[in-house]
Amino acid sequence: MNIVVCLKQVPDTNEVKIDPKTGTLIREGVPSIINPDDKNALEESLVMRDKVGGKVTVISMGPPQAESALRESLAMGADEAILISDRAFAGADTCATAYALSGALKKLDYDVIFAGRQAIDGDTAQVGPEIAEFLSIPQITYVEKIDVNGNILTVKKAWEDGYETVKVNTPVLLTAIKELNEPRYMGMKNIFETFKKEVKVWNADDLEVDKERLGLKGSPTKVKRSATKEARGAGEVINKPVKEAVTYAISKLKEKHVI
Ligand SMILES: Cc1cc2nc3c(=O)[nH]c(=O)nc-3n(C[C@H](O)[C@H](O)[C@H](O)COP(=O)(O)OP(=O)(O)OC[C@H]3O[C@@H](n4cnc5c(N)ncnc54)[C@H](O)[C@@H]3O)c2cc1C
């Protein structure tokens, strides 16, 4: 079974701090990590490969430094890594990102494409489903458990208030959630072998794409304005007996047209 994992390098949001003066994010010196859901996708792909055989390829679209995320995945046990990187991709929204990735995926032999549910920086959860649409293959999102039987997968999918079990033929695109598994650490032996492995780099010319649909030019999303949330004002503590406090709180809420 050939599995391709779509993997995004993201800033570690646990390390992001707010500048107290400007109220904006301090990005300098923030370490980059593999997007957490993508690690779950990779872990499950490695388990499936080890059970039924095949190959796990990781692919990422990003700047040259995204290579380190791909090397980390090789050290976790992935077989091959591809970085798609080109100035032509700059400014891509989710649609142009998914279009570029699907242009790369068309060149690969896959049974399963695995993405994370959501990236912790962009947070849209759109790229996986959009790739499936571009490739005209079925998709199952929010995957929590998978059983493989030949080219048929039995997949447990999480809903907000329950589960659904779906049987699907490959090729299929799945999106992983954290409940799927506990990702492994990099293996010592793999870490050494990773240095010898090649991370292939593809540019826009290497993809099966219409270049007009890449990057900012190919992005239907136009950001009109962005702003930082205003800091909340200090609250008011009501030091009155309960009944009086309730009456006072209601009058304040009415004054502000909340009720
Ligand atoms: C107008 C506009 C311009 C933008 N310009 C830039 C820019 O210049 N540079 C920039 O870095 N971002 C840019 N972005 C953000 C970029 O579009 C998103 O980060 C990207 O499309 C992924 O969306 P997301 O983070 O919401 O991922 P989600 O849809 O939440 O991700 C879901 C899953 O898709 C897969 N995935 C997502 N992105 C990638 C990727 N790059 N490679 C491999 N797999 C992936 C992963 O498996 C991930 O878990 C721009 C956004 C807009 C709206």
The ligand as an ORCA input file, in Angstrom:
! r2SCAN-3c Opt
* xyz 0 1
  C      -4.510     35.432      0.701
  C      -3.638     34.497      1.478
  C      -2.260     34.518      1.287
  C      -1.431     33.640      1.983
  N      -0.090     33.695      1.787
  C       0.729     32.814      2.394
  C       2.152     32.825      2.174
  O       2.654     33.654      1.406
  N       2.916     31.918      2.826
  C       2.356     31.002      3.672
  O       3.091     30.185      4.254
  N       1.030     30.959      3.906
  C       0.205     31.843      3.289
  N      -1.126     31.821      3.537
  C      -1.636     30.788      4.443
  C      -1.815     29.509      3.625
  O      -2.772     29.668      2.625
  C      -2.304     28.395      4.523
  O      -1.431     28.272      5.624
  C      -2.299     27.080      3.767
  O      -3.134     27.157      2.654
  C      -2.788     25.929      4.613
  O      -4.023     26.245      5.182
  P      -4.224     25.943      6.703
  O      -2.989     26.364      7.400
  O      -5.519     26.505      7.132
  O      -4.246     24.347      6.694
  P      -5.421     23.342      7.009
  O      -6.373     23.305      5.875
  O      -5.960     23.599      8.384
  O      -4.502     22.027      6.979
  C      -5.054     20.745      6.910
  C      -3.987     19.767      6.502
  O      -3.598     20.002      5.147
  C      -2.208     19.676      4.992
  N      -1.475     20.894      4.603
  C      -1.820     22.182      4.802
  N      -0.880     22.997      4.285
  C       0.088     22.195      3.778
  C       1.323     22.421      3.129
  N       1.788     23.653      2.907
  N       2.071     21.363      2.744
  C       1.629     20.104      2.971
  N       0.467     19.817      3.583
  C      -0.291     20.846      3.976
  C      -1.719     19.184      6.343
  O      -1.865     17.795      6.369
  C      -2.693     19.844      7.318
  O      -2.824     19.178      8.540
  C      -1.991     32.712      2.891
  C      -3.368     32.699      3.088
  C      -4.189     33.573      2.405
  C      -5.661     33.533      2.672
*
